[in-house]
């Protein structure tokens, strides 16, 4: 046999076939064990197949896959590797162009999926099943239950109650040296001054301030880049000596899911934008332009001692439910809502809850998410305002964000 086994050597003069077999003999003996027909041959075939696969994969795909493996292994704890790998690999990010991936992702029925997830969160679990289910979640995302007002896992009837758990009163002390405190537990994604009515959701990716907040004082939407668009930011300011600042806080699944008032201020308007429910994780926010303008959100606008102030709760996948404690009429991700519209409620014009708006104290609980999302704070302040936190920093409710 010439292809598979050993050649039989004939007696007498060497034939052409014998010479060929003798020439091929060293190639058939390749292997780590040095044995004829051993495991080294199969290992070599596997290595050659892997080499052919690498040649067939485009260079860009190999680079993305290598970066994916490095990120999954390096940045996240080992217990989160499967989740991180699934989140990055399901969109086939290494094999599709970015534009196609974004278009495909935006076509997903995220609102319907979020409503279905809300139903699952509301299902009451048997008492014997609560502790193992919640313990698995705690272990996966590193939840600190010692801060919870109720540490007994059997107390939470469903996943929704566990996600929206309250904390002990002493768990989040307020910073007395700062005029502005963090509204939620999470990570600072971006912060700074608002220039030319363009706000950064992550570094290098911006969105229009007017598209995010909607028209103010009867003004209509304008084209980004025009003089009218540049004046939108100036129209929000009450004093020419002030600047407009912003800070974005991202809430991960393992974080505390309630958001609080960052300052003493008065809410005059609630604006509910209906929209998509795309993921707001920094990885997705860096690829989808104007993501915060596409997603469903609730913007609370008003005044504080330095002028304009706005706190916006941005929804995300599986976070279709945004609740504001002092507004019982608010209902987000409702069936039949059309994307791209908004509804206003002027608290200053109604008899309830109070004429002149809703007064909030610094650190007061304002609302809650059904899992984790993003809080965007836009505020007017004197030009000498300085942030005391940096992008990428982990923060908790009540920590100081900056001072004058």
MOTA-V363025 format. One record per pair of residues at least 12 apart in sequence whose ideal C-beta (glycine too) atoms are under 6 Angstrom apart, sorted by sequence separation. I is the first residue (numbers start at 1). J is the second residue. D is the distance in Angstrom with one decimal. If there is no record, write none. Layout:
BEGIN
i j d
I J D
I J D
END
This chain:
BEGIN
i j d
72 84 4.8
190 202 5.9
197 209 4.4
388 400 5.3
389 401 5.8
72 85 5.1
189 202 5.9
299 312 4.3
320 333 3.0
7 21 3.2
388 402 5.2
297 312 5.5
298 313 4.9
387 402 4.2
208 224 5.0
386 402 5.7
148 165 5.0
149 166 4.3
278 295 5.8
297 314 4.5
385 402 5.8
276 294 5.0
134 153 4.5
149 168 5.4
275 294 5.5
276 295 5.6
277 296 5.9
295 314 5.4
296 315 4.2
385 404 5.6
68 88 5.4
147 167 5.2
275 295 5.2
295 315 5.5
275 296 4.5
131 153 4.6
210 232 4.6
274 296 5.8
292 314 5.4
130 153 5.6
130 154 5.1
147 171 4.3
273 297 5.0
298 322 5.2
272 298 5.3
127 154 5.5
326 353 5.7
134 162 5.6
271 299 4.6
65 94 4.8
64 94 3.7
270 300 5.7
197 229 5.2
269 301 4.6
326 358 5.5
61 94 4.6
124 157 4.9
197 230 5.8
267 300 4.8
61 95 5.7
124 158 5.3
196 230 5.4
268 302 4.4
123 158 5.8
197 232 4.7
267 302 4.4
363 398 5.7
122 158 5.6
197 233 4.5
266 302 4.8
280 316 4.4
296 332 5.9
265 302 5.6
266 303 5.7
279 316 5.6
121 159 4.4
122 160 5.6
277 315 5.4
279 317 4.8
121 160 3.8
194 233 5.7
265 304 3.7
277 317 5.3
263 304 5.2
325 367 5.8
277 320 5.4
324 367 4.2
265 309 4.7
323 367 5.2
323 368 5.1
199 246 5.6
321 370 4.0
193 243 5.4
194 244 4.2
319 369 5.1
319 370 5.4
193 245 5.7
194 246 5.6
319 371 4.8
318 371 5.0
319 373 4.5
302 357 5.8
191 247 4.2
214 271 5.8
270 327 5.9
316 373 4.5
190 248 4.8
315 373 5.8
189 248 4.3
314 373 5.7
314 374 4.3
79 140 5.9
189 250 4.9
313 375 5.9
186 249 4.6
187 250 5.1
274 337 4.3
186 250 5.0
275 339 5.0
312 376 4.5
184 249 5.1
186 251 4.3
242 307 5.8
274 339 5.7
311 377 5.5
184 251 5.6
274 341 5.3
310 378 4.4
186 255 5.3
238 307 3.8
273 342 4.5
185 255 4.3
309 379 4.8
185 256 4.2
271 342 5.3
272 343 5.0
236 308 4.7
308 380 4.2
271 344 5.3
307 380 3.5
306 380 5.5
184 259 4.4
270 345 4.5
306 381 4.9
183 259 5.0
183 260 5.3
269 346 5.6
183 262 4.5
268 347 5.9
202 282 5.7
212 292 5.9
267 347 5.9
268 348 4.6
181 262 5.3
205 286 5.8
212 293 5.2
180 262 5.4
211 293 4.5
180 263 5.4
202 285 4.8
207 290 4.0
201 285 5.1
202 286 4.8
205 289 5.8
207 292 5.7
207 293 5.0
268 357 4.3
201 291 6.0
267 357 5.5
201 292 5.3
266 357 4.2
267 358 4.3
164 257 5.6
189 282 5.8
266 359 5.2
280 373 5.9
163 257 5.3
280 374 4.6
265 360 5.9
264 361 5.8
264 362 5.1
261 360 4.0
263 362 5.4
261 362 5.9
260 363 5.5
261 364 4.6
260 365 5.4
261 366 5.4
260 366 5.9
258 365 5.7
259 366 5.6
259 367 5.8
258 368 4.5
143 254 5.0
257 368 5.8
141 253 5.3
142 254 5.3
257 369 4.8
141 254 2.9
262 377 5.7
259 375 5.2
255 372 5.8
253 372 4.9
252 372 5.4
251 372 4.0
251 373 5.6
250 374 5.2
249 375 4.8
214 342 5.5
248 376 5.3
247 377 5.0
246 378 4.9
245 379 5.7
244 380 5.7
245 381 5.7
260 397 5.2
242 380 4.9
242 382 5.7
243 383 5.1
237 380 5.6
114 277 4.8
110 276 5.8
111 277 5.5
110 277 4.1
102 288 5.7
174 363 4.7
184 375 4.9
183 375 5.1
191 387 5.5
117 318 4.4
188 389 5.4
190 391 5.7
118 321 5.7
188 391 5.4
114 318 5.3
164 368 5.0
115 320 6.0
188 393 4.9
114 320 3.6
110 317 5.3
187 394 5.4
188 395 6.0
163 371 5.7
185 396 5.0
185 397 5.8
182 395 4.5
182 397 5.8
181 398 5.2
182 399 4.7
114 333 5.9
181 400 6.0
182 401 5.7
180 401 4.6
111 333 5.8
178 400 2.9
180 402 5.5
174 398 4.4
175 399 5.8
179 403 5.8
172 397 4.3
173 398 5.7
175 400 3.6
178 403 5.0
172 398 4.4
END
